[in-house]
Amino acid sequence: MSDHVHVALEQGVLTVTLARPDKKNAITQAMYAVLAEATERARTDPDVRVILFRAEGDSFSAGNDIADFIAIGSGTSQPTDMAVFRFLKALAELDRPAVAAVKGRAVGIGLTLLLHCDMVVVAEDALLSVPFVNLALAPEAASTLLLPAVIGHQRAFELFALGEPITGRQALDWGLANRAVPAGQVDDEALRLATLLAARAPNSIRSTKRLMRDAEALWTLMLAEGEAFGAQMKSPEAMEAFMAFSQKRAPDFSRAG
């Protein structure tokens, strides 16, 4: 439990709620630490059958809190020492089903998290994007493998390279979601699916998920992505991208490369 991430267990469903609606649920390192702890609990606590990710307010997540991220990323520690990597490792190793309820914006980790969920409910008018290249960074969360596997190379590359959002209806059509419903129905539908999963034979569910994923390969890729991400964070083009973001202007990469 923290001020910005709430965790509650009821009838086998561990509900993890992003609760920073005034900042569009942008995720800080302190929030990542709580998300990591909750995801680790989902794997080790026998009372947890399903983990459900949801959010308060009108957005699922605006992605990383940029100010927090720049402050920590400019330090001397390795990117893989950051709390976000503890969360990513927990996602890679998670063998219990994960469900997500997505309304509004799902940016960066707000989308790549969904690739580690087994059932995803999106609002029809949700907007999902992965603008890593727009910030002169590299993708994360093993999304360079998982996103092309789900939607194909060309669509995945376009999402990464151009950073333009897709709607909830597109996410459903492309295989990123199980259901696309009106925004007011998202939480109820996600909880309904989580409850159905919690009633299934738990060891059978866990075995099925383990066989469908290679946790070690995912974590190895996450580390490789982390190295690329860390290198980009210190690059001149990333400095320009962050400066442009803070100044609310388009970045100028004409002198980069």
Order of alpha helices (4+ residues) and beta strands (2+ residues): beta-beta-alpha-beta-alpha-alpha-beta-beta-alpha-beta-beta-alpha-alpha-beta-alpha-beta-alpha-alpha-alpha-alpha
